[in-house]
Amino acid sequence: CSGVPSEDSEAKSKVSRSCRAGLLFPVSRIERLLRRGHFAKRIGAAAPIYLAAALQSVTQHAMEEAGKISKEKKKQRISLRHLQLAVQRNPELMQLLRGM
């Protein structure tokens, strides 16, 4: 997802929807799972993009907090325990992951 157009002007390069939206999470895979899950009869074009962005944002926030905790513990790798502590310290993340 470099964003640099190809030098061959005749050939059209395919750019993924994730790249166009500026996301790292796969928009096409999320759309496929939404359609196969039969959550709704119809799914809009922006729904998988929005869901991918939301998932990426929550994941990024949780991993940032876990990274801070791992630095506090003077570790270089994020472990499962660091991620659990990050979720427990943040009431919004805890509420989101509990589903209440």
NORKAQUI-V669746 format. One record per helix or strand of 2 or more residues. SS is the DSSP state (helix for helix, strand for strand). FROM is the first residue (numbers start at 1). TO is the last residue. If there is no record, write none. Layout:
# NORKAQUI-V669746
ss;from;to
SS;FROM;TO
SS;FROM;TO
This chain:
# NORKAQUI-V669746
ss;from;to
helix;17;21
helix;27;37
helix;47;72
helix;80;89
helix;91;98
